[in-house]
Amino acid sequence: MNFYSTQAAHVKQCRKESLLVIAMWFAGLLVTGTIAGLMGYPSESERLDAPSLMFGMPAWVFWAVVLPWVVQIGVTWYFALCVIKDDEPFVEIPQTDSH
């Protein structure tokens, strides 16, 4: 395997990993924004005198912030332990004489 094919494989792996990270970020944004928007801003007719609580915080904070964070942390651990691959050892760029 020459230097350039090694680098091409490295770039493909980096691209795959970065696309997964971006997809997870957008998924977290979408879930958090949707839940916070639906549960955190009810219409006047749906508002309660006191918000429902989970673990001492408003329920919408738990479902929109805490739970997605815990899921993202779990996915990040799985990603770090099972998906990310080690790089091949560093290979010097071949020197060519262009004189």
Backbone as CSV, one residue per row, in Angstrom:
resi,resn,N_x,N_y,N_z,CA_x,CA_y,CA_z,C_x,C_y,C_z
1,MET,0.852,-1.178,0.000,0.000,0.000,0.000,0.894,1.236,0.000
2,ASN,0.727,2.087,-0.977,1.585,3.263,-1.044,1.024,4.404,-0.208
3,PHE,1.774,5.478,-0.154,1.419,6.622,0.685,0.065,7.203,0.313
4,TYR,-0.198,7.390,-0.964,-1.428,8.069,-1.388,-2.675,7.229,-1.142
5,SER,-2.596,5.921,-1.304,-3.767,5.094,-1.008,-4.017,5.045,0.499
6,THR,-2.947,5.090,1.289,-3.105,5.146,2.742,-3.809,6.433,3.134
7,GLN,-3.394,7.548,2.550,-4.017,8.828,2.871,-5.464,8.881,2.402
8,ALA,-5.758,8.286,1.262,-7.134,8.256,0.756,-8.028,7.489,1.721
9,ALA,-7.548,6.390,2.248,-8.319,5.622,3.227,-8.526,6.437,4.499
10,HIS,-7.498,7.179,4.903,-7.593,8.031,6.094,-8.629,9.125,5.887
11,VAL,-8.617,9.746,4.737,-9.579,10.819,4.439,-10.998,10.260,4.403
12,LYS,-11.196,9.093,3.826,-12.530,8.481,3.793,-13.035,8.205,5.202
13,GLN,-12.178,7.683,6.057,-12.580,7.392,7.434,-12.902,8.691,8.178
14,CYS,-12.095,9.715,7.999,-12.349,11.007,8.652,-13.660,11.604,8.173
15,ARG,-13.933,11.496,6.897,-15.182,12.026,6.342,-16.383,11.292,6.928
16,LYS,-16.291,9.976,7.017,-17.369,9.168,7.585,-17.624,9.563,9.044
17,GLU,-16.563,9.709,9.818,-16.699,10.076,11.212,-17.267,11.484,11.371
18,SER,-16.808,12.418,10.566,-17.303,13.790,10.680,-18.766,13.899,10.262
19,LEU,-19.182,13.151,9.253,-20.592,13.174,8.855,-21.487,12.606,9.953
20,LEU,-21.015,11.588,10.649,-21.791,11.042,11.757,-21.899,12.057,12.900
21,VAL,-20.832,12.753,13.183,-20.857,13.777,14.237,-21.821,14.898,13.860
22,ILE,-21.789,15.347,12.627,-22.701,16.404,12.174,-24.150,15.928,12.238
23,ALA,-24.404,14.690,11.820,-25.764,14.147,11.876,-26.261,14.068,13.317
24,MET,-25.407,13.656,14.237,-25.805,13.597,15.641,-26.085,14.991,16.198
25,TRP,-25.292,15.964,15.801,-25.510,17.332,16.265,-26.867,17.847,15.780
26,PHE,-27.157,17.644,14.497,-28.447,18.093,13.966,-29.614,17.329,14.596
27,ALA,-29.441,16.041,14.853,-30.498,15.266,15.505,-30.755,15.809,16.910
28,GLY,-29.710,16.106,17.648,-29.866,16.689,18.983,-30.545,18.040,18.937
29,LEU,-30.165,18.851,17.966,-30.788,20.164,17.802,-32.273,20.027,17.486
30,LEU,-32.594,19.131,16.592,-33.986,18.927,16.194,-34.832,18.407,17.358
31,VAL,-34.339,17.405,18.061,-35.085,16.837,19.191,-35.254,17.877,20.293
32,THR,-34.162,18.533,20.675,-34.232,19.525,21.745,-35.144,20.686,21.370
33,GLY,-34.987,21.201,20.172,-35.827,22.324,19.737,-37.294,21.964,19.649
34,THR,-37.586,20.787,19.141,-38.984,20.363,18.998,-39.644,20.162,20.356
35,ILE,-38.973,19.418,21.230,-39.564,19.152,22.545,-39.674,20.430,23.356
36,ALA,-38.639,21.249,23.341,-38.696,22.501,24.096,-39.786,23.416,23.547
37,GLY,-39.923,23.458,22.243,-40.956,24.297,21.645,-42.361,23.822,21.947
38,LEU,-42.572,22.509,21.921,-43.912,21.968,22.168,-44.275,21.965,23.648
39,MET,-43.319,21.566,24.504,-43.632,21.451,25.931,-43.339,22.724,26.709
40,GLY,-42.376,23.509,26.268,-41.963,24.692,27.017,-42.820,25.917,26.759
41,TYR,-43.531,25.931,25.643,-44.349,27.088,25.283,-45.769,26.653,24.933
42,PRO,-46.517,26.160,25.933,-47.900,25.751,25.626,-48.781,26.981,25.387
43,SER,-49.895,26.769,24.710,-50.817,27.880,24.463,-51.473,28.289,25.781
44,GLU,-52.111,29.455,25.777,-52.745,29.979,26.987,-53.737,28.993,27.592
45,SER,-54.485,28.310,26.756,-55.508,27.400,27.258,-54.916,26.123,27.867
46,GLU,-53.696,25.777,27.480,-53.079,24.555,27.975,-52.166,24.782,29.172
47,ARG,-51.934,26.010,29.553,-51.000,26.300,30.645,-51.572,25.881,31.989
48,LEU,-50.714,25.309,32.806,-51.078,24.909,34.167,-50.666,26.011,35.134
49,ASP,-51.265,26.017,36.324,-50.871,27.007,37.331,-49.420,26.796,37.747
50,ALA,-49.040,25.533,37.925,-47.660,25.197,38.275,-47.180,24.144,37.280
51,PRO,-45.975,24.292,36.781,-45.489,23.303,35.808,-45.260,21.943,36.468
52,SER,-45.452,20.895,35.700,-45.165,19.559,36.235,-43.651,19.408,36.374
53,LEU,-43.237,18.735,37.430,-41.813,18.619,37.746,-41.342,17.182,37.609
54,MET,-40.098,17.042,37.193,-39.396,15.751,37.179,-38.022,15.998,37.778
55,PHE,-37.722,15.289,38.857,-36.438,15.440,39.540,-36.180,16.892,39.938
56,GLY,-37.230,17.606,40.316,-37.092,18.970,40.796,-36.951,20.029,39.723
57,MET,-37.108,19.676,38.472,-37.022,20.661,37.382,-38.277,20.529,36.525
58,PRO,-38.613,21.569,35.790,-39.786,21.448,34.920,-39.640,20.254,33.983
59,ALA,-40.750,19.571,33.737,-40.716,18.348,32.930,-40.169,18.611,31.539
60,TRP,-40.484,19.763,30.958,-40.004,20.027,29.602,-38.486,20.168,29.574
61,VAL,-37.875,20.657,30.662,-36.411,20.757,30.721,-35.799,19.358,30.758
62,PHE,-36.413,18.471,31.543,-35.912,17.098,31.600,-35.986,16.443,30.229
63,TRP,-37.160,16.510,29.591,-37.350,15.824,28.310,-36.619,16.509,27.158
64,ALA,-36.463,17.831,27.196,-35.855,18.555,26.071,-34.354,18.750,26.212
65,VAL,-33.843,18.748,27.440,-32.416,19.033,27.630,-31.680,17.838,28.232
66,VAL,-32.132,17.375,29.388,-31.393,16.341,30.116,-31.390,15.019,29.365
67,LEU,-32.548,14.532,28.969,-32.610,13.233,28.285,-31.825,13.216,26.960
68,PRO,-31.970,14.244,26.083,-31.135,14.231,24.874,-29.637,14.278,25.179
69,TRP,-29.223,14.996,26.227,-27.810,15.023,26.598,-27.336,13.633,26.993
70,VAL,-28.118,12.932,27.807,-27.728,11.592,28.248,-27.638,10.650,27.045
71,VAL,-28.592,10.730,26.129,-28.565,9.884,24.925,-27.351,10.236,24.068
72,GLN,-27.087,11.526,23.884,-25.927,11.938,23.077,-24.617,11.467,23.713
73,ILE,-24.532,11.511,25.031,-23.323,11.025,25.711,-23.156,9.529,25.475
74,GLY,-24.250,8.770,25.571,-24.175,7.335,25.306,-23.759,7.032,23.884
75,VAL,-24.320,7.751,22.931,-23.954,7.546,21.527,-22.497,7.947,21.298
76,THR,-22.047,9.010,21.951,-20.654,9.444,21.809,-19.698,8.381,22.340
77,TRP,-20.019,7.789,23.483,-19.181,6.723,24.020,-19.133,5.533,23.064
78,TYR,-20.290,5.125,22.548,-20.321,4.025,21.590,-19.483,4.367,20.355
79,PHE,-19.656,5.579,19.851,-18.924,6.051,18.680,-17.413,6.004,18.941
80,ALA,-17.006,6.497,20.112,-15.578,6.550,20.428,-14.979,5.159,20.613
81,LEU,-15.751,4.241,21.189,-15.205,2.923,21.479,-15.319,1.938,20.325
82,CYS,-16.357,2.076,19.496,-16.639,1.047,18.498,-16.525,1.503,17.043
83,VAL,-16.635,2.784,16.775,-16.681,3.244,15.388,-15.366,3.865,14.942
84,ILE,-14.809,4.745,15.761,-13.571,5.426,15.371,-12.448,4.402,15.283
85,LYS,-11.712,4.458,14.195,-10.611,3.524,13.976,-9.286,4.228,14.191
86,ASP,-8.291,3.456,14.596,-6.950,4.000,14.730,-6.377,4.286,13.353
87,ASP,-5.539,5.294,13.291,-4.847,5.604,12.041,-3.682,4.645,11.849
88,GLU,-3.290,4.515,10.603,-2.082,3.752,10.322,-0.897,4.576,10.828
89,PRO,0.206,3.934,11.098,1.386,4.693,11.525,1.774,5.733,10.486
90,PHE,2.368,6.807,10.951,2.756,7.891,10.062,3.732,7.389,9.007
91,VAL,3.451,7.767,7.774,4.316,7.389,6.654,4.851,8.675,6.047
92,GLU,6.151,8.716,5.890,6.773,9.900,5.287,6.309,10.071,3.843
93,ILE,6.152,11.318,3.419,5.819,11.605,2.025,7.053,11.296,1.186
94,PRO,6.880,10.534,0.125,8.049,10.204,-0.710,8.615,11.485,-1.347
95,GLN,9.917,11.601,-1.298,10.586,12.748,-1.893,10.859,12.490,-3.360
96,THR,10.501,13.419,-4.196,10.789,13.305,-5.625,11.650,14.487,-6.039
97,ASP,12.585,14.210,-6.910,13.433,15.274,-7.434,12.782,15.863,-8.669
98,SER,12.449,17.133,-8.635,11.807,17.740,-9.792,12.775,18.569,-10.621
99,HIS,14.071,18.356,-10.435,15.090,19.121,-11.189,15.304,18.541,-12.528
